[in-house]
Amino acid sequence: MRTDAGGLFDLRTILPGSYPGMHVPAHVHFSFWGAGYPLQWVDELRFEGDGYLTPAMVSEDADRGEFRTIQRLSAGADGVLRGGYNVRLRSKSNFR
């Protein structure tokens, strides 16, 4: 994916499922780089209402403010689920 001039991107995918036999919330992993930013991981995107989200996860995420990783998805008139996700890039790589 590429961002636009304002840093916005659009990801079209299916809603991920959970890992079989594990109690891990459904999520999407991202790595970002470019425009002077080195390769880096950002926190995984998770989805509000997932039965595997614990109260501790939800509480910790609330402290992230506009950079929270648990997002609400809303169905548009076309039935497509949509949500938002803000990330903060670092000046140094955290990729291992």
Phi and psi restraints in degrees (range 20) as a CNS / XPLOR table:
assign (resid 1 and name C) (resid 2 and name N)
       (resid 2 and name CA) (resid 2 and name C) 1.0 -127.8 20.0 2
assign (resid 2 and name N) (resid 2 and name CA)
       (resid 2 and name C) (resid 3 and name N) 1.0 148.5 20.0 2
assign (resid 2 and name C) (resid 3 and name N)
       (resid 3 and name CA) (resid 3 and name C) 1.0 -88.6 20.0 2
assign (resid 3 and name N) (resid 3 and name CA)
       (resid 3 and name C) (resid 4 and name N) 1.0 162.3 20.0 2
assign (resid 3 and name C) (resid 4 and name N)
       (resid 4 and name CA) (resid 4 and name C) 1.0 -85.1 20.0 2
assign (resid 4 and name N) (resid 4 and name CA)
       (resid 4 and name C) (resid 5 and name N) 1.0 -175.2 20.0 2
assign (resid 4 and name C) (resid 5 and name N)
       (resid 5 and name CA) (resid 5 and name C) 1.0 -59.8 20.0 2
assign (resid 5 and name N) (resid 5 and name CA)
       (resid 5 and name C) (resid 6 and name N) 1.0 -26.7 20.0 2
assign (resid 5 and name C) (resid 6 and name N)
       (resid 6 and name CA) (resid 6 and name C) 1.0 -90.7 20.0 2
assign (resid 6 and name N) (resid 6 and name CA)
       (resid 6 and name C) (resid 7 and name N) 1.0 3.6 20.0 2
assign (resid 6 and name C) (resid 7 and name N)
       (resid 7 and name CA) (resid 7 and name C) 1.0 85.9 20.0 2
assign (resid 7 and name N) (resid 7 and name CA)
       (resid 7 and name C) (resid 8 and name N) 1.0 9.6 20.0 2
assign (resid 7 and name C) (resid 8 and name N)
       (resid 8 and name CA) (resid 8 and name C) 1.0 -87.0 20.0 2
assign (resid 8 and name N) (resid 8 and name CA)
       (resid 8 and name C) (resid 9 and name N) 1.0 145.4 20.0 2
assign (resid 8 and name C) (resid 9 and name N)
       (resid 9 and name CA) (resid 9 and name C) 1.0 -136.5 20.0 2
assign (resid 9 and name N) (resid 9 and name CA)
       (resid 9 and name C) (resid 10 and name N) 1.0 160.2 20.0 2
assign (resid 9 and name C) (resid 10 and name N)
       (resid 10 and name CA) (resid 10 and name C) 1.0 -127.9 20.0 2
assign (resid 10 and name N) (resid 10 and name CA)
       (resid 10 and name C) (resid 11 and name N) 1.0 119.5 20.0 2
assign (resid 10 and name C) (resid 11 and name N)
       (resid 11 and name CA) (resid 11 and name C) 1.0 -111.4 20.0 2
assign (resid 11 and name N) (resid 11 and name CA)
       (resid 11 and name C) (resid 12 and name N) 1.0 127.7 20.0 2
assign (resid 11 and name C) (resid 12 and name N)
       (resid 12 and name CA) (resid 12 and name C) 1.0 -117.0 20.0 2
assign (resid 12 and name N) (resid 12 and name CA)
       (resid 12 and name C) (resid 13 and name N) 1.0 119.3 20.0 2
assign (resid 12 and name C) (resid 13 and name N)
       (resid 13 and name CA) (resid 13 and name C) 1.0 -156.3 20.0 2
assign (resid 13 and name N) (resid 13 and name CA)
       (resid 13 and name C) (resid 14 and name N) 1.0 178.9 20.0 2
assign (resid 13 and name C) (resid 14 and name N)
       (resid 14 and name CA) (resid 14 and name C) 1.0 -86.8 20.0 2
assign (resid 14 and name N) (resid 14 and name CA)
       (resid 14 and name C) (resid 15 and name N) 1.0 158.1 20.0 2
assign (resid 14 and name C) (resid 15 and name N)
       (resid 15 and name CA) (resid 15 and name C) 1.0 -70.6 20.0 2
assign (resid 15 and name N) (resid 15 and name CA)
       (resid 15 and name C) (resid 16 and name N) 1.0 123.1 20.0 2
assign (resid 15 and name C) (resid 16 and name N)
       (resid 16 and name CA) (resid 16 and name C) 1.0 -69.0 20.0 2
assign (resid 16 and name N) (resid 16 and name CA)
       (resid 16 and name C) (resid 17 and name N) 1.0 154.5 20.0 2
assign (resid 16 and name C) (resid 17 and name N)
       (resid 17 and name CA) (resid 17 and name C) 1.0 -94.8 20.0 2
assign (resid 17 and name N) (resid 17 and name CA)
       (resid 17 and name C) (resid 18 and name N) 1.0 178.2 20.0 2
assign (resid 17 and name C) (resid 18 and name N)
       (resid 18 and name CA) (resid 18 and name C) 1.0 -85.9 20.0 2
assign (resid 18 and name N) (resid 18 and name CA)
       (resid 18 and name C) (resid 19 and name N) 1.0 160.5 20.0 2
assign (resid 18 and name C) (resid 19 and name N)
       (resid 19 and name CA) (resid 19 and name C) 1.0 -69.7 20.0 2
assign (resid 19 and name N) (resid 19 and name CA)
       (resid 19 and name C) (resid 20 and name N) 1.0 132.1 20.0 2
assign (resid 19 and name C) (resid 20 and name N)
       (resid 20 and name CA) (resid 20 and name C) 1.0 -59.1 20.0 2
assign (resid 20 and name N) (resid 20 and name CA)
       (resid 20 and name C) (resid 21 and name N) 1.0 133.3 20.0 2
assign (resid 20 and name C) (resid 21 and name N)
       (resid 21 and name CA) (resid 21 and name C) 1.0 74.0 20.0 2
assign (resid 21 and name N) (resid 21 and name CA)
       (resid 21 and name C) (resid 22 and name N) 1.0 6.1 20.0 2
assign (resid 21 and name C) (resid 22 and name N)
       (resid 22 and name CA) (resid 22 and name C) 1.0 -122.5 20.0 2
assign (resid 22 and name N) (resid 22 and name CA)
       (resid 22 and name C) (resid 23 and name N) 1.0 154.0 20.0 2
assign (resid 22 and name C) (resid 23 and name N)
       (resid 23 and name CA) (resid 23 and name C) 1.0 -104.1 20.0 2
assign (resid 23 and name N) (resid 23 and name CA)
       (resid 23 and name C) (resid 24 and name N) 1.0 56.0 20.0 2
assign (resid 23 and name C) (resid 24 and name N)
       (resid 24 and name CA) (resid 24 and name C) 1.0 -110.6 20.0 2
assign (resid 24 and name N) (resid 24 and name CA)
       (resid 24 and name C) (resid 25 and name N) 1.0 129.8 20.0 2
assign (resid 24 and name C) (resid 25 and name N)
       (resid 25 and name CA) (resid 25 and name C) 1.0 -59.2 20.0 2
assign (resid 25 and name N) (resid 25 and name CA)
       (resid 25 and name C) (resid 26 and name N) 1.0 147.1 20.0 2
assign (resid 25 and name C) (resid 26 and name N)
       (resid 26 and name CA) (resid 26 and name C) 1.0 -59.1 20.0 2
assign (resid 26 and name N) (resid 26 and name CA)
       (resid 26 and name C) (resid 27 and name N) 1.0 141.6 20.0 2
assign (resid 26 and name C) (resid 27 and name N)
       (resid 27 and name CA) (resid 27 and name C) 1.0 -159.0 20.0 2
assign (resid 27 and name N) (resid 27 and name CA)
       (resid 27 and name C) (resid 28 and name N) 1.0 167.6 20.0 2
assign (resid 27 and name C) (resid 28 and name N)
       (resid 28 and name CA) (resid 28 and name C) 1.0 -126.6 20.0 2
assign (resid 28 and name N) (resid 28 and name CA)
       (resid 28 and name C) (resid 29 and name N) 1.0 132.6 20.0 2
assign (resid 28 and name C) (resid 29 and name N)
       (resid 29 and name CA) (resid 29 and name C) 1.0 -94.3 20.0 2
assign (resid 29 and name N) (resid 29 and name CA)
       (resid 29 and name C) (resid 30 and name N) 1.0 145.9 20.0 2
assign (resid 29 and name C) (resid 30 and name N)
       (resid 30 and name CA) (resid 30 and name C) 1.0 -132.6 20.0 2
assign (resid 30 and name N) (resid 30 and name CA)
       (resid 30 and name C) (resid 31 and name N) 1.0 148.2 20.0 2
assign (resid 30 and name C) (resid 31 and name N)
       (resid 31 and name CA) (resid 31 and name C) 1.0 -128.1 20.0 2
assign (resid 31 and name N) (resid 31 and name CA)
       (resid 31 and name C) (resid 32 and name N) 1.0 143.3 20.0 2
assign (resid 31 and name C) (resid 32 and name N)
       (resid 32 and name CA) (resid 32 and name C) 1.0 -127.1 20.0 2
assign (resid 32 and name N) (resid 32 and name CA)
       (resid 32 and name C) (resid 33 and name N) 1.0 153.3 20.0 2
assign (resid 32 and name C) (resid 33 and name N)
       (resid 33 and name CA) (resid 33 and name C) 1.0 -167.5 20.0 2
assign (resid 33 and name N) (resid 33 and name CA)
       (resid 33 and name C) (resid 34 and name N) 1.0 165.6 20.0 2
assign (resid 33 and name C) (resid 34 and name N)
       (resid 34 and name CA) (resid 34 and name C) 1.0 117.5 20.0 2
assign (resid 34 and name N) (resid 34 and name CA)
       (resid 34 and name C) (resid 35 and name N) 1.0 167.7 20.0 2
assign (resid 34 and name C) (resid 35 and name N)
       (resid 35 and name CA) (resid 35 and name C) 1.0 52.3 20.0 2
assign (resid 35 and name N) (resid 35 and name CA)
       (resid 35 and name C) (resid 36 and name N) 1.0 39.4 20.0 2
assign (resid 35 and name C) (resid 36 and name N)
       (resid 36 and name CA) (resid 36 and name C) 1.0 89.1 20.0 2
assign (resid 36 and name N) (resid 36 and name CA)
       (resid 36 and name C) (resid 37 and name N) 1.0 -3.4 20.0 2
assign (resid 36 and name C) (resid 37 and name N)
       (resid 37 and name CA) (resid 37 and name C) 1.0 -98.2 20.0 2
assign (resid 37 and name N) (resid 37 and name CA)
       (resid 37 and name C) (resid 38 and name N) 1.0 134.6 20.0 2
assign (resid 37 and name C) (resid 38 and name N)
       (resid 38 and name CA) (resid 38 and name C) 1.0 -76.9 20.0 2
assign (resid 38 and name N) (resid 38 and name CA)
       (resid 38 and name C) (resid 39 and name N) 1.0 164.4 20.0 2
assign (resid 38 and name C) (resid 39 and name N)
       (resid 39 and name CA) (resid 39 and name C) 1.0 -55.4 20.0 2
assign (resid 39 and name N) (resid 39 and name CA)
       (resid 39 and name C) (resid 40 and name N) 1.0 132.6 20.0 2
assign (resid 39 and name C) (resid 40 and name N)
       (resid 40 and name CA) (resid 40 and name C) 1.0 -157.6 20.0 2
assign (resid 40 and name N) (resid 40 and name CA)
       (resid 40 and name C) (resid 41 and name N) 1.0 151.0 20.0 2
assign (resid 40 and name C) (resid 41 and name N)
       (resid 41 and name CA) (resid 41 and name C) 1.0 -83.4 20.0 2
assign (resid 41 and name N) (resid 41 and name CA)
       (resid 41 and name C) (resid 42 and name N) 1.0 148.3 20.0 2
assign (resid 41 and name C) (resid 42 and name N)
       (resid 42 and name CA) (resid 42 and name C) 1.0 -121.9 20.0 2
assign (resid 42 and name N) (resid 42 and name CA)
       (resid 42 and name C) (resid 43 and name N) 1.0 164.9 20.0 2
assign (resid 42 and name C) (resid 43 and name N)
       (resid 43 and name CA) (resid 43 and name C) 1.0 -62.0 20.0 2
assign (resid 43 and name N) (resid 43 and name CA)
       (resid 43 and name C) (resid 44 and name N) 1.0 142.7 20.0 2
assign (resid 43 and name C) (resid 44 and name N)
       (resid 44 and name CA) (resid 44 and name C) 1.0 -65.0 20.0 2
assign (resid 44 and name N) (resid 44 and name CA)
       (resid 44 and name C) (resid 45 and name N) 1.0 146.6 20.0 2
assign (resid 44 and name C) (resid 45 and name N)
       (resid 45 and name CA) (resid 45 and name C) 1.0 -83.3 20.0 2
assign (resid 45 and name N) (resid 45 and name CA)
       (resid 45 and name C) (resid 46 and name N) 1.0 125.5 20.0 2
assign (resid 45 and name C) (resid 46 and name N)
       (resid 46 and name CA) (resid 46 and name C) 1.0 -122.0 20.0 2
assign (resid 46 and name N) (resid 46 and name CA)
       (resid 46 and name C) (resid 47 and name N) 1.0 172.2 20.0 2
assign (resid 46 and name C) (resid 47 and name N)
       (resid 47 and name CA) (resid 47 and name C) 1.0 -126.5 20.0 2
assign (resid 47 and name N) (resid 47 and name CA)
       (resid 47 and name C) (resid 48 and name N) 1.0 129.2 20.0 2
assign (resid 47 and name C) (resid 48 and name N)
       (resid 48 and name CA) (resid 48 and name C) 1.0 -54.1 20.0 2
assign (resid 48 and name N) (resid 48 and name CA)
       (resid 48 and name C) (resid 49 and name N) 1.0 139.6 20.0 2
assign (resid 48 and name C) (resid 49 and name N)
       (resid 49 and name CA) (resid 49 and name C) 1.0 90.1 20.0 2
assign (resid 49 and name N) (resid 49 and name CA)
       (resid 49 and name C) (resid 50 and name N) 1.0 -4.4 20.0 2
assign (resid 49 and name C) (resid 50 and name N)
       (resid 50 and name CA) (resid 50 and name C) 1.0 -64.8 20.0 2
assign (resid 50 and name N) (resid 50 and name CA)
       (resid 50 and name C) (resid 51 and name N) 1.0 128.5 20.0 2
assign (resid 50 and name C) (resid 51 and name N)
       (resid 51 and name CA) (resid 51 and name C) 1.0 -64.3 20.0 2
assign (resid 51 and name N) (resid 51 and name CA)
       (resid 51 and name C) (resid 52 and name N) 1.0 -15.7 20.0 2
assign (resid 51 and name C) (resid 52 and name N)
       (resid 52 and name CA) (resid 52 and name C) 1.0 -95.0 20.0 2
assign (resid 52 and name N) (resid 52 and name CA)
       (resid 52 and name C) (resid 53 and name N) 1.0 -1.1 20.0 2
assign (resid 52 and name C) (resid 53 and name N)
       (resid 53 and name CA) (resid 53 and name C) 1.0 -73.8 20.0 2
assign (resid 53 and name N) (resid 53 and name CA)
       (resid 53 and name C) (resid 54 and name N) 1.0 128.5 20.0 2
assign (resid 53 and name C) (resid 54 and name N)
       (resid 54 and name CA) (resid 54 and name C) 1.0 -90.2 20.0 2
assign (resid 54 and name N) (resid 54 and name CA)
       (resid 54 and name C) (resid 55 and name N) 1.0 160.1 20.0 2
assign (resid 54 and name C) (resid 55 and name N)
       (resid 55 and name CA) (resid 55 and name C) 1.0 -56.9 20.0 2
assign (resid 55 and name N) (resid 55 and name CA)
       (resid 55 and name C) (resid 56 and name N) 1.0 -36.1 20.0 2
assign (resid 55 and name C) (resid 56 and name N)
       (resid 56 and name CA) (resid 56 and name C) 1.0 -64.1 20.0 2
assign (resid 56 and name N) (resid 56 and name CA)
       (resid 56 and name C) (resid 57 and name N) 1.0 -41.6 20.0 2
assign (resid 56 and name C) (resid 57 and name N)
       (resid 57 and name CA) (resid 57 and name C) 1.0 -61.7 20.0 2
assign (resid 57 and name N) (resid 57 and name CA)
       (resid 57 and name C) (resid 58 and name N) 1.0 -45.1 20.0 2
assign (resid 57 and name C) (resid 58 and name N)
       (resid 58 and name CA) (resid 58 and name C) 1.0 -65.2 20.0 2
assign (resid 58 and name N) (resid 58 and name CA)
       (resid 58 and name C) (resid 59 and name N) 1.0 -42.7 20.0 2
assign (resid 58 and name C) (resid 59 and name N)
       (resid 59 and name CA) (resid 59 and name C) 1.0 -64.3 20.0 2
assign (resid 59 and name N) (resid 59 and name CA)
       (resid 59 and name C) (resid 60 and name N) 1.0 -46.6 20.0 2
assign (resid 59 and name C) (resid 60 and name N)
       (resid 60 and name CA) (resid 60 and name C) 1.0 -61.2 20.0 2
assign (resid 60 and name N) (resid 60 and name CA)
       (resid 60 and name C) (resid 61 and name N) 1.0 -41.5 20.0 2
assign (resid 60 and name C) (resid 61 and name N)
       (resid 61 and name CA) (resid 61 and name C) 1.0 -65.9 20.0 2
assign (resid 61 and name N) (resid 61 and name CA)
       (resid 61 and name C) (resid 62 and name N) 1.0 -36.4 20.0 2
assign (resid 61 and name C) (resid 62 and name N)
       (resid 62 and name CA) (resid 62 and name C) 1.0 -59.5 20.0 2
assign (resid 62 and name N) (resid 62 and name CA)
       (resid 62 and name C) (resid 63 and name N) 1.0 -30.7 20.0 2
assign (resid 62 and name C) (resid 63 and name N)
       (resid 63 and name CA) (resid 63 and name C) 1.0 -70.4 20.0 2
assign (resid 63 and name N) (resid 63 and name CA)
       (resid 63 and name C) (resid 64 and name N) 1.0 -11.0 20.0 2
assign (resid 63 and name C) (resid 64 and name N)
       (resid 64 and name CA) (resid 64 and name C) 1.0 -83.1 20.0 2
assign (resid 64 and name N) (resid 64 and name CA)
       (resid 64 and name C) (resid 65 and name N) 1.0 -7.7 20.0 2
assign (resid 64 and name C) (resid 65 and name N)
       (resid 65 and name CA) (resid 65 and name C) 1.0 59.2 20.0 2
assign (resid 65 and name N) (resid 65 and name CA)
       (resid 65 and name C) (resid 66 and name N) 1.0 -128.8 20.0 2
assign (resid 65 and name C) (resid 66 and name N)
       (resid 66 and name CA) (resid 66 and name C) 1.0 -68.0 20.0 2
assign (resid 66 and name N) (resid 66 and name CA)
       (resid 66 and name C) (resid 67 and name N) 1.0 -10.2 20.0 2
assign (resid 66 and name C) (resid 67 and name N)
       (resid 67 and name CA) (resid 67 and name C) 1.0 -104.7 20.0 2
assign (resid 67 and name N) (resid 67 and name CA)
       (resid 67 and name C) (resid 68 and name N) 1.0 23.5 20.0 2
assign (resid 67 and name C) (resid 68 and name N)
       (resid 68 and name CA) (resid 68 and name C) 1.0 -64.8 20.0 2
assign (resid 68 and name N) (resid 68 and name CA)
       (resid 68 and name C) (resid 69 and name N) 1.0 153.3 20.0 2
assign (resid 68 and name C) (resid 69 and name N)
       (resid 69 and name CA) (resid 69 and name C) 1.0 -107.0 20.0 2
assign (resid 69 and name N) (resid 69 and name CA)
       (resid 69 and name C) (resid 70 and name N) 1.0 -10.3 20.0 2
assign (resid 69 and name C) (resid 70 and name N)
       (resid 70 and name CA) (resid 70 and name C) 1.0 -96.3 20.0 2
assign (resid 70 and name N) (resid 70 and name CA)
       (resid 70 and name C) (resid 71 and name N) 1.0 114.7 20.0 2
assign (resid 70 and name C) (resid 71 and name N)
       (resid 71 and name CA) (resid 71 and name C) 1.0 -116.7 20.0 2
assign (resid 71 and name N) (resid 71 and name CA)
       (resid 71 and name C) (resid 72 and name N) 1.0 146.7 20.0 2
assign (resid 71 and name C) (resid 72 and name N)
       (resid 72 and name CA) (resid 72 and name C) 1.0 -84.7 20.0 2
assign (resid 72 and name N) (resid 72 and name CA)
       (resid 72 and name C) (resid 73 and name N) 1.0 135.6 20.0 2
assign (resid 72 and name C) (resid 73 and name N)
       (resid 73 and name CA) (resid 73 and name C) 1.0 -106.3 20.0 2
assign (resid 73 and name N) (resid 73 and name CA)
       (resid 73 and name C) (resid 74 and name N) 1.0 138.7 20.0 2
assign (resid 73 and name C) (resid 74 and name N)
       (resid 74 and name CA) (resid 74 and name C) 1.0 -124.9 20.0 2
assign (resid 74 and name N) (resid 74 and name CA)
       (resid 74 and name C) (resid 75 and name N) 1.0 138.9 20.0 2
assign (resid 74 and name C) (resid 75 and name N)
       (resid 75 and name CA) (resid 75 and name C) 1.0 -82.6 20.0 2
assign (resid 75 and name N) (resid 75 and name CA)
       (resid 75 and name C) (resid 76 and name N) 1.0 129.2 20.0 2
assign (resid 75 and name C) (resid 76 and name N)
       (resid 76 and name CA) (resid 76 and name C) 1.0 -80.0 20.0 2
assign (resid 76 and name N) (resid 76 and name CA)
       (resid 76 and name C) (resid 77 and name N) 1.0 177.9 20.0 2
assign (resid 76 and name C) (resid 77 and name N)
       (resid 77 and name CA) (resid 77 and name C) 1.0 -59.8 20.0 2
assign (resid 77 and name N) (resid 77 and name CA)
       (resid 77 and name C) (resid 78 and name N) 1.0 -24.9 20.0 2
assign (resid 77 and name C) (resid 78 and name N)
       (resid 78 and name CA) (resid 78 and name C) 1.0 -85.6 20.0 2
assign (resid 78 and name N) (resid 78 and name CA)
       (resid 78 and name C) (resid 79 and name N) 1.0 0.7 20.0 2
assign (resid 78 and name C) (resid 79 and name N)
       (resid 79 and name CA) (resid 79 and name C) 1.0 83.9 20.0 2
assign (resid 79 and name N) (resid 79 and name CA)
       (resid 79 and name C) (resid 80 and name N) 1.0 -2.8 20.0 2
assign (resid 79 and name C) (resid 80 and name N)
       (resid 80 and name CA) (resid 80 and name C) 1.0 -80.2 20.0 2
assign (resid 80 and name N) (resid 80 and name CA)
       (resid 80 and name C) (resid 81 and name N) 1.0 133.6 20.0 2
assign (resid 80 and name C) (resid 81 and name N)
       (resid 81 and name CA) (resid 81 and name C) 1.0 -78.3 20.0 2
assign (resid 81 and name N) (resid 81 and name CA)
       (resid 81 and name C) (resid 82 and name N) 1.0 137.1 20.0 2
assign (resid 81 and name C) (resid 82 and name N)
       (resid 82 and name CA) (resid 82 and name C) 1.0 -135.2 20.0 2
assign (resid 82 and name N) (resid 82 and name CA)
       (resid 82 and name C) (resid 83 and name N) 1.0 149.5 20.0 2
assign (resid 82 and name C) (resid 83 and name N)
       (resid 83 and name CA) (resid 83 and name C) 1.0 -156.9 20.0 2
assign (resid 83 and name N) (resid 83 and name CA)
       (resid 83 and name C) (resid 84 and name N) 1.0 179.2 20.0 2
assign (resid 83 and name C) (resid 84 and name N)
       (resid 84 and name CA) (resid 84 and name C) 1.0 -125.4 20.0 2
assign (resid 84 and name N) (resid 84 and name CA)
       (resid 84 and name C) (resid 85 and name N) 1.0 165.7 20.0 2
assign (resid 84 and name C) (resid 85 and name N)
       (resid 85 and name CA) (resid 85 and name C) 1.0 -161.9 20.0 2
assign (resid 85 and name N) (resid 85 and name CA)
       (resid 85 and name C) (resid 86 and name N) 1.0 116.3 20.0 2
assign (resid 85 and name C) (resid 86 and name N)
       (resid 86 and name CA) (resid 86 and name C) 1.0 -100.4 20.0 2
assign (resid 86 and name N) (resid 86 and name CA)
       (resid 86 and name C) (resid 87 and name N) 1.0 135.8 20.0 2
assign (resid 86 and name C) (resid 87 and name N)
       (resid 87 and name CA) (resid 87 and name C) 1.0 -123.0 20.0 2
assign (resid 87 and name N) (resid 87 and name CA)
       (resid 87 and name C) (resid 88 and name N) 1.0 154.0 20.0 2
assign (resid 87 and name C) (resid 88 and name N)
       (resid 88 and name CA) (resid 88 and name C) 1.0 -116.1 20.0 2
assign (resid 88 and name N) (resid 88 and name CA)
       (resid 88 and name C) (resid 89 and name N) 1.0 118.4 20.0 2
assign (resid 88 and name C) (resid 89 and name N)
       (resid 89 and name CA) (resid 89 and name C) 1.0 -87.1 20.0 2
assign (resid 89 and name N) (resid 89 and name CA)
       (resid 89 and name C) (resid 90 and name N) 1.0 152.2 20.0 2
assign (resid 89 and name C) (resid 90 and name N)
       (resid 90 and name CA) (resid 90 and name C) 1.0 -107.4 20.0 2
assign (resid 90 and name N) (resid 90 and name CA)
       (resid 90 and name C) (resid 91 and name N) 1.0 156.4 20.0 2
assign (resid 90 and name C) (resid 91 and name N)
       (resid 91 and name CA) (resid 91 and name C) 1.0 -80.3 20.0 2
assign (resid 91 and name N) (resid 91 and name CA)
       (resid 91 and name C) (resid 92 and name N) 1.0 -15.3 20.0 2
assign (resid 91 and name C) (resid 92 and name N)
       (resid 92 and name CA) (resid 92 and name C) 1.0 -121.5 20.0 2
assign (resid 92 and name N) (resid 92 and name CA)
       (resid 92 and name C) (resid 93 and name N) 1.0 145.5 20.0 2
assign (resid 92 and name C) (resid 93 and name N)
       (resid 93 and name CA) (resid 93 and name C) 1.0 -68.1 20.0 2
assign (resid 93 and name N) (resid 93 and name CA)
       (resid 93 and name C) (resid 94 and name N) 1.0 142.1 20.0 2
assign (resid 93 and name C) (resid 94 and name N)
       (resid 94 and name CA) (resid 94 and name C) 1.0 -115.9 20.0 2
assign (resid 94 and name N) (resid 94 and name CA)
       (resid 94 and name C) (resid 95 and name N) 1.0 14.3 20.0 2
assign (resid 94 and name C) (resid 95 and name N)
       (resid 95 and name CA) (resid 95 and name C) 1.0 -78.5 20.0 2
assign (resid 95 and name N) (resid 95 and name CA)
       (resid 95 and name C) (resid 96 and name N) 1.0 131.9 20.0 2
